Amino acid sequence: MKLRLNIRNVMLALWALPMLLGACTPMDHYYKDLIEMGDRQYVGKVSDVRVYTGNERLKIVWATPSDPSAERIVVYWNNRLDSVEQRLDHQVDTGFIAINGLAEGPYTFNMVTFDKSGNRSLSVELNAQVYGPRFQSTLRNRVVERAGELPNSAVINWYEEFSETMVHTEVRYTDMDGTVHTVTFPKDEMRLSLPNADVTLPVSHRSFFVPQPAALDTFVTEFETIQIPPPQFDVYDGVAMSASSSGRRAIDLATGAVYTLTEANSLQGQIDLLLANSSSSAMNFIAPGNSGVTGWSALTYINSDWTNRNNGTMVKYSNPTPAEIEAFNALTTVRQLYNAYNKALIDVPERPEYSLTNEGPGGRVREINAGDIIYYWLEGRGLAVAIQVLAVNPGNSGGMDLKIKTGRFMP
């Protein structure tokens, strides 16, 4: 719709306005704009203007003017030293114009429509921030708190992310079959699992940012390698345990430290294995969480009094073959320990004269003799263990010497 203003018709009305509003205001303050407009026809201007900013570019969107005479629009910036022009399409409700190649920084744009005679609209002004290298230089990848291995995956824990512009992070890794995977997760997630990850190959990540909601472009950081250290693998040789009631019959398999029951009472969450002797089943290994502890008067209180009882599954090679001994000797990583445990679950029940009661799998193994090899997995502790029995001194006051290979996956 065109607006026609005749300054002569409004001057008299405006002349009296200062007297109504007070003599302190300059007289031409109220009609200065109208004087500048003069006796002109004004073309309908655009409305509902929105701007979408991006990387050295932006897009301005508007509602098409209802005035059919408005045939083109000019967008000015840089004090009107720069501009871009476009014809208006009255067949659509909205129009837009994209401006590329803008230097990073704040801008003020003025939008003016024109008819075929050169009459123009009132200017529509808008402000926008264009982003670019300076914004990119402030971006950092999401920060890893810690990373490690689990039996069948890798896991990454992240620090809480406070950036308002970060939207998500992408992690790239290779699995055990050689397939490359890309995983995307939002910034409010604190832990990420990478199934079947081969941590001997690079694991990397990058983060994605949008400077404003509905921005045209997403800014991305460079890939950064995540260090996933292998779980610590330890060997404890010559560990002595006692089956006597006052002896060191409790062990923390993560450290190889042995304790009396009195000492173990205050270390419940660290105790993984108990040694006990029976006239019927000889030397026994028992998990604290196994109900078998009630079979010994010195241990039965553990079942009721301990509030933190570690439990796991043991399986025993009785009188192992040379190949089974060599397999034990070759173990040098935690993943190998875990795989050897799983192999034992399959192999042991197939051996001649196999006994489920004595050899497991379960929370207790019996009739332990010198030379036996026991594999033990404590899922709650992420602990994989292989034990070789070096010597056995039978009887209630006896004990045994052990070689222990142990490692703990990331909790």
Secondary structure, DSSP 8 states (H G I E B T S, - for coil): --EE--HHHHHHHHHTHHHHH-TTS-GGGGTHHHHHH-S-EE----EEEEEEE-BSEEEEEEE--S-TT--EEEEEETTTTEEEEEE--TTSSEEEEEEES--SEEEEEEEEEE-TTS-B---EEEEEEEB-HHHHHT-----EEEEEEETTEEEEEE-----SSEEEEEEEEEBTTS-EEEEEEETT--EEEEETB-TTS--EEEEEE-SSTT-S--EE---EE-------EEEEEEEEEE-STTS--EEETTTTEEE-HHHHTT-GGG--EEEEEETTTEEEEE-TTSGGGGGSTTTHHHHHH-S-----EEEEESS--HHHHHHHHT--SHHHHHHHHHHHHHHGGGSTT--HHHH-SBSEE-S--TT-EEEEEEGGGTEEEEEEEEEEE-STT-EEEEEEEEEE---
